[in-house]
Amino acid sequence: MVRQPAQQMTRPSAKLLKWYDRHRRVLPWRAAPGDRADPYHVWLSEIMLQQTTVATVGRYFAEFLEKWPTVNDLAAAKLDEVLHAWQGLGYYARARNLHKCARVVAGELNGAFPGTEAQLLKLPGVGPYTAGAIAAIAFNRPASPVDGNIERVVARLFAVDEELPAAKSRIRELARGLTPKKRPGDHVQAAMDLGATVCTPKKPACAICPLSADCAAFAAGEPETYPRKPPKAERPTRRGYAYWISDGNGSILLRRRAEEGLLGGMMEVPSSIWEEGDWQSDKALAAAPLRAPRELPGMVRHTFTHFHLELRVLAGRSKGKPDGVWCPVDRFGDHALPTVMKKVVRHALNHAG
Ligand code: SF4
C-alpha cells in the first residue's frame, strides 16, 4: 500500500530545494551553487560511487583527475593503468567499462558527453540510474535517478509497504512524480543529500527534516522500518586453493583472469575453482600445477557481495611451463591485483619462507 504524503506533490520538492540551498554537501565532483557541473566529473564520480561510499571515492576521484584531467586523457591511458588506479574500488568490470566509455566519448563524440538519458544509455557501463544521474546533475534534465538514498527517502515519504526489490518500480514512479521542472538536477542532489545526512538508514533525524510534515512514514511512526526488505539470506562460504608457484629464482607466477565474471581481467595468483562444501585437500594437491606442493599454515578469508571465500595456499616450484607472468616478489605493486589476491600475496610472503 502507498499512502500519499499530506501535502501537494510539489511541496516536498520546494522544501527540499530550500533545505539544499542551506545544507548541501560539498563534494569534490559537485559544482559550486549556480555553476554548471562538468559531465566528465559527474560521470566519473557516479561510476565510482556504484557500490562504494562517498568517503572512499573522494581520494580515487582526486587521483583520477590528477592523472587524467579530461575524458580524452583517460581514453588515451592504457587499460592496465586504469585498472591499477582503480585498485581498492572493487568490481573491476566497472573500470574496464569506464575506460571503454572514455574511448567512445573521446573517439566518437569529440570528447563531449551527450546530454539526454537515451543517448547516455548507449555508452558502455552506463545503465538507467547513471544515465539519469548524469542527465539531471550535469545537464539539468528532468530525470529521476533513484540511488539507495533516494529510494529510502521516497519509500518513507510515501510509506511504501511493498518489499524491495519488488517495490523498486513503484518507488521510481513516485520519485518521478516529485521531480520539479525547475532545478531537477539540484532536486536529485538534494534528495541524495537528505538520505545521506538526515533520512539515514537506522536513525532518521525526522525532527530536523524539511519533509517531516509531508512524510507518511513519520506520521505512521517507525520510519526506520522503510524501505521494507525481506529477511537477509545467509551468505554461503566457498572454499578453494591458491597456488603459490615459484620459478626457483625469486619470482611468483601471476595470471590474468578471464574477461567475464568475477574480478574479470584482473591479475591473480592462480587458484582452483571456488566451491561451497568441504575442503578437498587430496583433490587440490593432485590438481596443483606444482612440484612437491606443501600447504602453508592458516588461510586467507575474504568476503564478496554474495559469498564468503576461504582460500588455503599451496606452495611449490612450477610444474612444466605455465601460462602467465613471473613476478619478482618485490614487484607485486606493479600489477593490478584485486584485494583478495593482495591478501593471498601477503599471506604467502609471511608463511612461504
Ligand atoms: Fe526521512 Fe524522517 Fe524526513 Fe520522513 S521525516 S523523510 S523518515 S527524515
Boltz pocket constraint, residues with backbone or C-beta under 6 A from the ligand:
constraints:
  - pocket:
      binder: B
      contacts: [[A, 152], [A, 153], [A, 156], [A, 157], [A, 198], [A, 199], [A, 200], [A, 204], [A, 205], [A, 206], [A, 209], [A, 210], [A, 211], [A, 212], [A, 213], [A, 215], [A, 216], [A, 217], [A, 218], [A, 223], [A, 224]]
      max_distance: 6.0
